[in-house]
Amino acid sequence: MSLLDTIELQSGDAPGASIIVLHGLGADGNDFVPIAQELDLGEVGDVRFVFPHAPTMPVTINGGYVMRAWYDILGADLVRREDEAGLRQSQQQVAALIDRERERGVPAHRIVLAGFSQGCAMSLMTGLRYPERLGGIAGLSGYLPLADRLAAEAHDANRLVPIFQAHGRSDGVIPIARAIATRDALKAAGYDVEWHEYPMQHSVCPEEITHLGAWLRKVLAR
């Protein structure tokens, strides 16, 4: 399996932490570069940001139009009909990016997996199953896919991983109720979830970036 194409930014020459950021449906790795540059992570030390591009595929809900996607969206109901094969394949590809950061000398507990929308789904799905303790998982405007498999498939290494979850109250793409269901399921399973909600739609707001930055500084504190 070949590694995904990525954009990389480093805040210094010797990264001691890595943040892998997964974009949403139809976007690409460039989408969150400006937002990452707004984060104040100076006290964390040198950080490498990795922005992978999802593969291109036909997306059913968009009339089969080919676009960058982590998995197919089969219908408006995000729970009953899920593209398990696509999810599993992307999980392997995202895990391979974590593996590469470790091979480049960044320990797993200094790697954060973050994502927006579909990228949030992949961050939660991959991070909770990853066999080494991660620094954290940040999920923006998304949900946990294959939620009914979590208990059986979650890895003990990440039972205590800190999770940042944020969502817009007026999100018309992924209703906040879906994110709340994910939050409640994670908390019921014993996960440490920091929850935020904002008066916005399916997007990112400045207050959210401030909260995310504070959380990142906490979980990546040296």
C-alpha positions in Angstrom: 0.0 0.0 0.0 1.5 3.3 -1.1 1.5 6.3 1.3 -1.0 9.1 0.6 0.3 12.3 -1.0 0.7 14.9 1.7 1.6 18.6 2.3 3.9 19.1 5.2 4.8 22.2 7.3 7.3 22.4 10.1 7.6 25.1 12.7 11.3 24.2 13.2 14.1 21.9 12.1 13.7 19.2 14.8 10.0 18.3 15.1 9.3 16.6 18.4 5.5 16.4 17.8 3.4 15.7 14.7 -0.2 16.7 14.0 -1.9 14.9 11.1 -4.9 16.8 9.8 -7.5 15.1 7.6 -9.7 17.2 5.4 -13.4 16.9 4.6 -15.3 15.5 1.6 -14.4 17.2 -1.7 -11.6 19.2 -0.2 -7.8 18.4 -0.1 -4.8 18.8 2.1 -4.6 22.5 1.5 -7.9 23.1 3.2 -6.6 23.4 6.8 -3.1 24.8 6.2 -4.2 28.4 7.0 -6.0 27.3 10.1 -3.0 25.3 11.3 -0.8 28.4 10.8 -3.1 30.3 13.2 -2.5 27.9 16.1 -0.1 29.2 18.8 2.0 26.1 19.6 5.3 27.7 20.4 5.5 26.3 23.9 5.1 22.7 22.4 8.4 23.0 20.6 9.0 22.2 16.9 5.9 20.7 15.3 5.4 18.9 12.0 2.0 19.3 10.4 1.0 16.6 7.9 -2.0 17.3 5.5 -2.8 14.2 3.4 -4.9 14.3 0.3 -7.7 11.7 0.4 -8.1 9.4 -2.6 -10.5 10.3 -5.4 -13.7 8.2 -5.8 -17.3 8.4 -7.0 -19.5 9.6 -4.1 -23.0 8.1 -4.3 -24.9 10.9 -2.5 -23.4 13.4 -4.9 -24.6 11.5 -8.0 -21.5 9.5 -8.4 -19.4 12.6 -9.0 -15.7 11.8 -8.5 -14.0 13.8 -5.7 -11.6 13.4 -2.9 -13.2 11.3 -0.2 -12.1 9.1 2.7 -15.1 6.9 2.0 -18.3 6.8 0.1 -21.5 8.5 1.4 -24.3 6.1 0.5 -27.2 8.2 1.7 -28.3 10.9 4.1 -28.5 8.4 6.9 -24.9 8.2 8.2 -25.6 5.3 10.5 -27.6 2.6 8.7 -25.7 2.5 5.5 -22.0 2.9 5.9 -19.2 2.2 3.4 -17.3 -0.2 5.6 -14.8 -1.2 2.9 -13.9 2.4 2.2 -13.6 3.2 5.9 -11.4 0.3 6.5 -9.1 1.1 3.6 -8.7 4.7 4.7 -8.1 3.6 8.2 -5.1 1.6 7.0 -3.8 4.6 5.0 -4.1 7.0 7.9 -2.5 4.5 10.3 0.4 4.2 7.8 0.9 8.0 8.1 1.1 7.6 11.9 3.6 4.8 11.4 5.8 7.0 9.2 5.9 9.8 11.8 7.1 7.3 14.4 9.7 6.0 11.9 10.9 9.7 11.6 11.5 9.8 15.3 8.3 11.2 16.8 6.9 9.0 19.5 3.3 8.0 19.3 2.3 9.9 22.4 3.5 13.1 20.6 1.3 12.5 17.6 -2.2 14.0 17.3 -4.7 12.9 14.7 -7.2 15.6 13.8 -9.9 16.0 11.2 -12.9 17.8 9.9 -16.2 16.1 8.8 -15.2 12.9 7.0 -11.7 13.6 8.4 -13.1 13.7 11.9 -14.7 10.3 11.3 -11.4 8.9 10.1 -9.5 10.4 13.0 -11.8 8.8 15.6 -12.1 5.5 13.8 -8.3 5.2 13.3 -7.1 6.7 16.5 -9.2 4.6 18.8 -8.0 1.5 17.1 -4.3 2.4 16.8 -2.0 0.0 18.8 0.2 2.7 20.4 -1.0 5.5 22.7 -1.4 8.7 20.7 -1.1 12.2 22.0 -4.8 13.0 21.2 -7.6 12.9 18.7 -9.4 16.0 17.6 -12.7 15.7 15.8 -14.3 18.8 14.2 -17.9 18.7 12.8 -18.0 14.9 12.5 -19.0 11.7 14.1 -17.8 8.2 14.9 -18.4 5.7 12.0 -19.0 2.0 12.6 -19.9 3.0 16.2 -21.3 -0.4 17.0 -17.9 -2.0 16.4 -16.0 0.3 18.8 -16.3 -1.9 21.9 -14.9 -4.9 20.0 -12.2 -3.1 18.0 -10.9 -0.3 20.2 -7.3 -0.8 21.3 -6.5 -0.7 25.0 -3.5 1.5 24.2 -5.8 4.4 23.4 -8.4 3.9 26.2 -7.1 7.0 27.9 -6.3 9.1 24.8 -7.7 12.7 25.2 -10.4 13.6 22.7 -11.3 17.1 21.5 -14.8 17.2 19.9 -16.4 20.3 18.5 -19.5 21.0 16.4 -21.7 23.7 15.1 -25.3 24.0 16.5 -26.6 24.9 13.0 -24.7 22.2 11.1 -27.0 21.1 8.2 -24.5 18.5 6.8 -23.9 16.5 9.9 -26.6 17.4 12.5 -25.2 18.2 16.0 -27.4 15.4 17.3 -25.1 12.9 15.5 -22.0 14.4 17.1 -23.7 14.4 20.6 -24.5 10.7 20.1 -20.8 10.2 19.4 -19.8 12.2 22.4 -22.2 10.3 24.7 -21.1 6.9 23.3 -17.4 7.8 23.9 -18.0 9.1 27.4 -20.1 6.0 28.2 -17.1 3.9 27.1 -14.9 5.8 29.5 -13.1 8.1 27.1 -11.9 11.6 28.1 -13.9 13.9 25.8 -13.6 17.7 25.8 -16.7 18.9 24.1 -17.4 22.3 22.5 -20.3 23.6 20.4 -20.6 26.9 18.6 -23.3 29.0 16.8 -22.1 28.0 13.3 -22.9 25.7 10.4 -20.7 23.0 8.9 -17.5 25.1 9.3 -14.8 26.3 11.6 -14.9 29.4 13.7 -12.1 31.5 15.4 -13.3 30.6 19.0 -13.0 26.9 18.0 -9.4 27.4 16.8 -8.6 29.1 20.1 -10.0 26.2 22.1 -8.3 23.7 19.8 -4.9 25.4 20.3 -5.3 25.4 24.1 -6.2 21.7 24.0 -3.2 20.9 21.8 -0.8 22.8 24.0 -2.2 20.7 27.0 -1.9 17.3 25.4 1.5 18.0 23.8 3.0 19.7 26.8 6.6 18.8 27.2 
